[in-house]
Amino acid sequence: MLSYKVKKQTRPTLSNNIFDFDWSQAEEGKINNHLWPSNNYEPETIFYFLYDEENLWGLLLTRGEHELDPRAEVEEFKGAVHNDSCLEFFMSFEPDNNYYLNLETNRNAAIHFGIGENRDERVLPDKEELNGLNLYAFNSRENKIKGVNFAYEWGVGFCLPAKMLFELWHKYANASESLDSTFYPGQVIKANLYKCGDMTAEPHYMAWNEIDTENPDFHRPEYFADFIFE
């Protein structure tokens, strides 16, 4: 089972813009488990996370033969972005709670955000409930990422406010009353990250932590691994 160390943001910027960050202070993770292969297409994808008490920042970068001009047809909020070239982050705050959050997006920065116990029984919060969520999609010709030595084709960066996440968790996930509403050193959450594209030229399913199921299914929290806040 893998684990990832989430480093604290120790070099503050004047904004929460991920392009102002020095990402060399973050640990690098790789989404390199090729699952349920129907072809040989394996895009390379890396990720970085940083945090402070109030925010969790994520950066996902990908490259591959079909990522220079990726399929990006979905533009609407709550759309089926997994059919496009897609980057995804799934997480759960409590190890004994079956609920989990999923954030999925494409090159258009279209947001699909859900919470629930499984693939079928999910709540898709309205935009008002996602207040404070900032997400950017970009390509290597548009933006340079400080502290990253990776020749990516496109990527996404996002800021997940603790206040927003914990409000959703308490509203929809039967959260324990003792659950803290900030991020803190020593905290451990469960997570997995994915790169996929169900309707791309070469459909693919890549994961950070391996999933051992017969058919494609990212909605398997039993295969989430530790995110350890330092």
C-alpha positions as CSV (number, residue, x, y, z in Angstrom):
1,M,0.0,0.0,0.0
2,L,1.4,3.4,-1.0
3,S,1.4,6.5,1.1
4,Y,2.0,10.2,0.3
5,K,3.4,12.9,2.6
6,V,1.5,16.2,2.3
7,K,4.0,19.0,3.1
8,K,3.0,22.2,4.7
9,Q,3.1,25.3,2.6
10,T,6.2,27.1,4.1
11,R,6.8,29.7,1.5
12,P,3.6,31.9,1.6
13,T,2.5,33.8,-1.5
14,L,0.4,36.9,-1.9
15,S,-2.4,34.8,-3.3
16,N,-3.7,31.2,-3.4
17,N,-2.8,31.0,-7.1
18,I,-1.0,27.7,-7.7
19,F,1.2,29.4,-10.3
20,D,2.8,31.5,-7.6
21,F,3.8,28.5,-5.5
22,D,7.3,26.9,-5.4
23,W,6.3,23.3,-5.9
24,S,9.8,22.0,-5.1
25,Q,8.7,22.0,-1.4
26,A,6.1,19.3,-2.2
27,E,6.6,15.5,-2.5
28,E,6.1,14.1,-6.0
29,G,3.6,11.3,-6.6
30,K,3.0,9.2,-9.8
31,I,-0.2,7.9,-11.3
32,N,1.5,5.0,-13.0
33,N,-0.7,1.9,-12.3
34,H,-2.1,0.9,-15.7
35,L,-5.4,-0.8,-14.9
36,W,-7.8,-2.9,-17.0
37,P,-5.7,-2.3,-20.2
38,S,-7.3,-2.6,-23.6
39,N,-4.3,-1.0,-25.4
40,N,-0.8,0.1,-24.7
41,Y,-1.5,3.8,-24.0
42,E,0.0,4.8,-20.7
43,P,0.2,8.6,-20.2
44,E,2.7,9.8,-17.6
45,T,1.0,11.7,-14.8
46,I,2.5,13.2,-11.6
47,F,0.9,15.1,-8.7
48,Y,1.9,17.4,-5.9
49,F,0.0,18.5,-2.8
50,L,0.6,21.3,-0.2
51,Y,-1.5,22.5,2.7
52,D,-2.0,25.0,5.5
53,E,-4.7,25.0,8.2
54,E,-7.3,26.4,5.8
55,N,-6.5,25.0,2.4
56,L,-5.4,21.9,0.5
57,W,-3.7,22.7,-2.9
58,G,-3.3,20.1,-5.6
59,L,-1.3,20.0,-8.9
60,L,-1.7,17.2,-11.5
61,L,0.4,17.2,-14.7
62,T,0.2,14.7,-17.6
63,R,1.8,14.0,-20.9
64,G,1.4,11.4,-23.6
65,E,0.8,10.9,-27.3
66,H,-2.9,12.1,-27.0
67,E,-2.4,14.7,-24.4
68,L,-1.0,17.5,-26.6
69,D,-4.5,17.9,-28.1
70,P,-6.7,15.9,-25.6
71,R,-10.3,15.1,-26.0
72,A,-12.1,17.9,-24.1
73,E,-15.8,18.0,-25.2
74,V,-17.5,18.4,-21.9
75,E,-17.8,22.0,-20.7
76,E,-20.8,22.0,-18.4
77,F,-20.8,21.8,-14.6
78,K,-21.5,18.3,-13.3
79,G,-20.8,16.9,-16.8
80,A,-19.4,13.5,-17.6
81,V,-15.8,14.6,-17.8
82,H,-14.5,11.0,-17.4
83,N,-15.3,10.5,-21.1
84,D,-12.7,13.1,-21.9
85,S,-9.0,13.1,-21.1
86,C,-9.6,13.4,-17.3
87,L,-7.7,13.9,-14.1
88,E,-9.4,12.9,-10.8
89,F,-8.8,13.2,-7.0
90,F,-10.9,11.0,-4.6
91,M,-10.6,11.4,-0.8
92,S,-12.2,10.4,2.5
93,F,-11.7,12.0,5.9
94,E,-12.6,9.2,8.2
95,P,-11.2,5.6,7.9
96,D,-14.4,4.1,9.4
97,N,-16.8,6.2,7.3
98,N,-17.7,4.7,3.9
99,Y,-18.3,8.2,2.3
100,Y,-15.8,9.8,0.0
101,L,-15.5,12.9,-2.1
102,N,-14.5,12.9,-5.8
103,L,-13.2,15.8,-7.9
104,E,-13.0,15.2,-11.6
105,T,-12.0,17.6,-14.4
106,N,-10.8,17.9,-18.0
107,R,-8.8,20.4,-20.1
108,N,-11.8,22.8,-20.0
109,A,-11.7,22.9,-16.2
110,A,-15.2,21.5,-16.2
111,I,-15.9,20.4,-12.6
112,H,-17.7,17.2,-11.6
113,F,-17.7,17.0,-7.8
114,G,-19.6,14.4,-5.8
115,I,-20.0,12.8,-2.3
116,G,-21.5,9.5,-1.4
117,E,-20.9,5.9,-0.3
118,N,-20.5,4.3,-3.8
119,R,-20.6,5.0,-7.5
120,D,-24.4,5.1,-7.8
121,E,-25.6,6.9,-4.6
122,R,-23.9,10.3,-4.9
123,V,-24.8,13.8,-4.2
124,L,-23.5,16.4,-6.7
125,P,-23.3,19.7,-4.7
126,D,-24.5,22.9,-6.4
127,K,-22.0,25.7,-7.2
128,E,-23.0,27.6,-4.1
129,E,-22.0,24.7,-1.9
130,L,-18.6,24.6,-3.6
131,N,-17.9,28.2,-2.7
132,G,-14.1,28.8,-2.4
133,L,-13.2,25.9,-4.7
134,N,-10.7,27.3,-7.3
135,L,-9.6,25.1,-10.2
136,Y,-7.4,25.9,-13.2
137,A,-6.7,23.9,-16.3
138,F,-3.7,24.9,-18.4
139,N,-1.1,23.6,-20.9
140,S,2.7,23.9,-21.0
141,R,2.6,26.7,-23.5
142,E,0.5,28.9,-21.2
143,N,2.1,28.4,-17.8
144,K,5.3,27.4,-16.2
145,I,5.2,25.7,-12.9
146,K,7.8,26.7,-10.4
147,G,9.9,23.9,-8.9
148,V,8.7,21.2,-11.3
149,N,11.0,19.4,-13.7
150,F,8.4,17.6,-15.8
151,A,7.7,18.3,-19.5
152,Y,3.9,18.1,-19.2
153,E,1.3,18.6,-22.0
154,W,-1.5,19.8,-19.8
155,G,-2.5,19.9,-16.2
156,V,-4.9,21.1,-13.5
157,G,-4.3,22.9,-10.2
158,F,-6.9,23.4,-7.5
159,C,-7.5,24.9,-4.0
160,L,-9.8,23.0,-1.7
161,P,-10.8,25.1,1.3
162,A,-11.1,23.2,4.5
163,K,-14.2,25.1,5.5
164,M,-16.0,24.0,2.3
165,L,-14.8,20.3,2.5
166,F,-15.8,19.9,6.1
167,E,-19.2,21.6,5.7
168,L,-20.0,19.1,2.9
169,W,-18.7,16.2,5.0
170,H,-20.8,17.1,7.9
171,K,-23.9,17.7,5.7
172,Y,-23.8,14.6,3.6
173,A,-21.4,12.1,5.1
174,N,-22.6,11.5,8.7
175,A,-19.4,12.9,10.0
176,S,-18.3,12.3,13.6
177,E,-18.8,15.4,15.9
178,S,-15.2,15.2,16.9
179,L,-13.9,15.7,13.4
180,D,-11.6,18.8,13.2
181,S,-12.5,21.4,10.6
182,T,-9.0,22.3,9.7
183,F,-5.9,20.6,8.3
184,Y,-3.2,19.9,10.8
185,P,0.2,18.0,11.2
186,G,-0.3,14.4,11.9
187,Q,-3.7,14.2,10.2
188,V,-4.2,11.2,7.9
189,I,-6.9,11.0,5.2
190,K,-7.5,8.3,2.6
191,A,-7.2,9.1,-1.1
192,N,-6.5,7.9,-4.6
193,L,-5.8,9.8,-7.9
194,Y,-6.6,8.8,-11.4
195,K,-5.9,9.6,-15.1
196,C,-8.5,8.3,-17.5
197,G,-10.4,8.8,-20.7
198,D,-13.3,6.5,-21.4
199,M,-14.1,7.9,-24.9
200,T,-10.7,9.0,-26.0
201,A,-8.8,7.7,-29.0
202,E,-7.2,5.1,-26.7
203,P,-9.3,4.6,-23.6
204,H,-7.2,4.2,-20.5
205,Y,-7.4,3.9,-16.7
206,M,-4.4,4.9,-14.6
207,A,-4.3,5.1,-10.8
208,W,-1.9,6.1,-8.1
209,N,-2.8,3.2,-5.8
210,E,-3.6,-0.1,-7.5
211,I,-7.2,-1.3,-7.7
212,D,-7.8,-5.1,-7.9
213,T,-11.2,-5.5,-9.5
214,E,-12.2,-7.3,-12.7
215,N,-13.9,-4.3,-14.4
216,P,-13.0,-0.6,-14.4
217,D,-14.2,1.1,-11.2
218,F,-12.5,4.0,-9.6
219,H,-15.2,4.2,-6.9
220,R,-13.5,1.8,-4.6
221,P,-12.6,3.5,-1.4
222,E,-11.2,0.2,0.0
223,Y,-8.2,0.9,-2.3
224,F,-7.6,4.4,-1.1
225,A,-4.1,5.0,0.5
226,D,-2.8,7.3,3.2
227,F,-2.3,11.0,2.7
228,I,-0.2,12.0,5.7
229,F,0.0,15.7,6.7
230,E,3.4,16.7,8.0
